[in-house]
């Protein structure tokens, strides 16, 4: 490889872009790859398209000569390492869709050089790196993994919207195809990440990421189920959790909501379920958690219907303001957001729906909810809020004027406990 060869990071989204900037800030030259030319142009102009990443961060690295973006995958041959950060969604029937990973492998394989390192960061089932991706890379390059080039898996651990989440300080799990592959991957990541966690193989590293997300999925399902049970008993789940988390051992707080969103928790557990079936194994906790979490939007809609019934109204013909469309607080990422499921259910029931989200001013096209593309966020004013029969809070952004909502909303159904302190005891406030 040439002296001062860059690190290539493929996929400049919510995982790839922060990682690119971390390497660049450490003084390592980065060449970012993306198949979306407008995104590449925007980045090279120093403009961010992700809420929690500032344009100033990008411009600083471009000016320093440590970051550049391209859609030309032939430039992969210039890089000493290639890190793949592309989506791994579910196809129909909840089967893994590895098309983004394998197509990336096909795109870079003809340009692989001896001595290069290829790392997959995309969440997937154990065996993807050392079988599926390895085969594509070897067939397309004529090189042998572990002999002619290095191959490793290192799961991403991004937490968008969390100000304490710093790429440099999040320990990095690394598994290599061979000990030499692992050593090379650790040398590369060691330039940008402070703590490295070596594991025995790519498969162990892949299983680590799945275990982390399954842990969250199962525990969120538990508190979602308890929410419904306790509500029937007249007990507030949020008060229970606040008190329970004062225990200094043996308890970790998880919080209920209107369903799961994002590109990890609703999807990743089913990668293991699918793979487990090939070994004749059942994943009952994963499947049950999926059932519980998937049922949450219907529970929220039931609460919305009950709230309207308290003032002799029905969902049919009612105007509903959906507050928050992103999948979690304080981000602009709306992938797999349960808010879209709520929206569809409301419209199916005959409601007229608009939304407000300060971080998603216009809904972008997506595979899952293409029919919402182009819809614009409604301005939040006293008059606009008062004009709805019901405000349904789906995402608890800090940037929302909750006192304005509490003062002017006719009815509120709150799935995030965001308005509890402002509306406690009011008969027009319903938790869900």
Secondary structure by P-SEA (a helix, b strand, c coil): cccbbbbbbccccccaaaaaaaaaaacbbbbbbbccaaaaaaaaacccccccccaaaaaaaaaaccccccccccccccccbbbbbccccccccccccaaaaaaaaaaacccccccbbbbbcccccccccccaaaaaaaaaccccccccbbbbbbbbbcccccccccccccbbbbbbccaaaaaaaaaaacccccbbbbcccaaaaaaaaaaaaaaaaaaaaaaaaaaaaaaaacccaaaaaaaaacccccbbbbbccccccccccccaaaaaaaaaaaacccaaaaaaaaaaaaaaaaaaaaaaaaaaaaaccccccbbbbbcccccccccccccccaaaaaaaaaaaabbbbbbbbccccccccccccccccccccccccaaaaaaccbbbbcccccccaaaaaaacccbbbbcccccccccccccccccc
